[in-house]
Amino acid sequence: VFVAGTRADSMHWAKQWAEKYSSSPDPLNVEMQLYTDAGQLDSAKQVVRLLVAIDPTDAKPVLALEQVLLKQKKYDEALSLAPIFPKGADAKQRDQFAGLLVQEGQVIIADTANKSEAKDSTLARMGHVIVASNPATPVYAEMGNYFVVMSYVPGFTRLGTAAGNEKTCDAATKYE
């Protein structure tokens, strides 16, 4: 998104436009897009906060930034958007927010070759954020719970055969 010949000129004009029309979301949306395109994600996040303050029912800026962060595999930053996700977002926007996280969570689960505690922790946090976002479509909340469970599965160990053979409980040996 350029409103001038160069990125710097575009940013200059977007900032002037935002200062002149501080209560309008349009110049801030342009500014957020410019920051996102330039990789200045902290600045983009600040602009998203302003946009949510202007219109607490519009989740589009949060969704746009979330999508960029998830594509870049910046999971911690994407999950940090949850507290600023508009409380007044409609059902469709809540589903979009959860759906983006579900899609990326499935990618994390499928990447079994690169399992790590960090990925499991991210998956658990992702699951909690999905459930907390109160998606309108029940399958998203179910997937959020699934991600939490899947994040703990690698920590479970199987009972060794020696331990199984040495059972002393009558009930355990009765059903073998």
C-alpha positions in Angstrom: 0.0 0.0 0.0 1.7 3.2 -1.2 0.1 6.6 -1.1 3.3 8.2 -2.6 6.3 7.2 -4.7 8.3 5.6 -1.9 7.7 3.7 1.3 9.1 6.7 3.3 6.9 9.2 1.5 3.9 6.9 2.0 4.6 6.7 5.7 5.1 10.5 5.9 1.7 11.1 4.3 -0.1 8.4 6.2 1.2 9.9 9.5 0.1 13.4 8.5 -3.3 12.1 7.4 -3.7 10.2 10.8 -2.8 13.4 12.7 -5.3 15.4 10.8 -8.1 12.9 11.1 -7.2 11.2 14.4 -10.7 9.8 15.0 -10.9 8.1 11.5 -9.7 4.5 11.1 -8.8 4.9 7.4 -5.4 6.7 7.8 -4.5 4.4 10.7 -5.3 1.3 8.5 -2.9 2.6 5.9 -0.3 3.3 8.5 -0.7 -0.2 10.0 -0.4 -1.8 6.5 2.8 0.2 5.8 4.4 -0.8 9.1 3.4 -4.4 8.5 4.9 -4.4 5.0 8.1 -2.8 6.3 8.4 -5.5 9.0 7.9 -2.9 11.8 5.6 -5.2 13.7 5.8 -3.4 17.0 4.7 -0.2 15.4 1.9 -2.0 13.5 0.7 -3.5 16.8 0.6 0.0 18.4 -1.5 1.2 15.5 -3.8 -1.8 15.9 -4.3 -0.8 19.5 -5.4 2.7 18.4 -7.7 1.2 15.8 -9.4 -1.1 18.4 -9.8 2.0 20.7 -11.5 3.9 17.9 -13.9 1.0 17.0 -14.0 -1.8 19.6 -16.2 -3.9 17.3 -13.9 -4.0 14.4 -11.4 -6.9 14.5 -10.1 -6.5 10.9 -6.9 -4.8 11.9 -6.1 -7.5 14.5 -6.9 -10.2 12.0 -4.7 -8.7 9.4 -1.7 -8.4 11.7 -2.4 -11.9 13.2 -2.3 -13.4 9.7 1.1 -11.7 8.9 2.6 -12.9 12.1 1.4 -16.5 11.7 2.7 -16.6 8.2 6.1 -15.5 9.5 5.9 -18.2 12.2 6.1 -15.5 14.9 3.7 -17.4 17.2 4.5 -15.5 20.4 3.7 -12.2 18.8 0.5 -13.5 17.2 -0.7 -14.9 20.5 0.1 -11.6 22.1 -2.7 -10.1 20.0 -5.3 -12.0 22.0 -5.7 -9.4 24.8 -6.3 -6.6 22.2 -8.7 -8.6 20.1 -12.0 -6.6 20.3 -14.4 -7.9 23.0 -17.2 -6.7 20.8 -16.1 -8.6 17.7 -18.9 -10.4 16.0 -19.2 -14.2 15.6 -17.6 -14.2 12.1 -14.6 -12.3 13.3 -14.2 -14.5 16.4 -14.3 -17.5 14.1 -11.7 -16.0 11.8 -9.4 -15.3 14.7 -9.7 -18.8 16.0 -9.6 -20.3 12.5 -6.2 -18.7 11.7 -4.8 -20.2 15.0 -6.3 -23.6 14.3 -4.8 -23.7 10.8 -1.4 -22.9 12.2 -1.7 -25.2 15.1 -2.3 -28.1 12.7 0.9 -27.2 10.9 2.8 -27.4 14.3 1.3 -30.8 15.0 2.1 -32.1 11.5 5.7 -31.0 11.9 6.6 -34.1 14.0 10.2 -34.1 12.7 10.9 -30.9 14.6 9.2 -31.6 17.9 10.4 -29.6 20.8 9.2 -28.3 24.2 9.0 -24.8 22.8 6.6 -26.0 20.1 4.6 -27.9 22.6 4.4 -24.8 24.8 3.3 -22.7 21.9 0.7 -25.3 20.9 -0.7 -25.3 24.5 -0.9 -21.5 24.6 -2.5 -21.4 21.1 -5.1 -23.9 22.3 -5.9 -21.7 25.4 -6.2 -18.6 23.2 -8.5 -20.3 20.8 -10.9 -21.4 23.5 -10.7 -18.0 25.3 -11.6 -16.2 22.0 -15.1 -17.7 22.3 -15.4 -18.9 18.7 -19.0 -19.2 17.5 -18.2 -22.5 15.7 -17.9 -25.2 18.3 -15.2 -27.2 16.3 -12.7 -24.3 16.9 -13.1 -24.6 20.6 -12.8 -28.4 20.3 -9.6 -27.9 18.3 -8.2 -25.5 20.9 -8.8 -28.2 23.6 -7.2 -30.8 21.3 -4.1 -28.6 20.9 -3.7 -28.3 24.7 -4.0 -32.1 25.0 -1.6 -32.7 22.1 1.0 -30.4 23.7 1.2 -32.7 26.7 1.2 -36.0 24.8 5.0 -36.2 24.3 5.4 -36.0 28.1 3.5 -39.2 28.6 5.6 -42.3 28.8 4.5 -45.9 28.2 4.6 -48.4 31.0 7.6 -50.6 30.5 7.0 -54.3 30.1 9.0 -55.2 33.2 6.7 -52.9 35.3 3.7 -54.5 33.7 4.9 -58.0 34.4 5.5 -57.2 38.1 1.9 -56.1 38.8 0.9 -57.0 42.3 -2.7 -55.7 42.3 -5.2 -58.5 42.0 -7.5 -56.5 39.8 -4.7 -55.7 37.3 -3.6 -59.3 36.9 -7.2 -60.5 36.8 -8.0 -58.7 33.5 -4.9 -59.7 31.5 
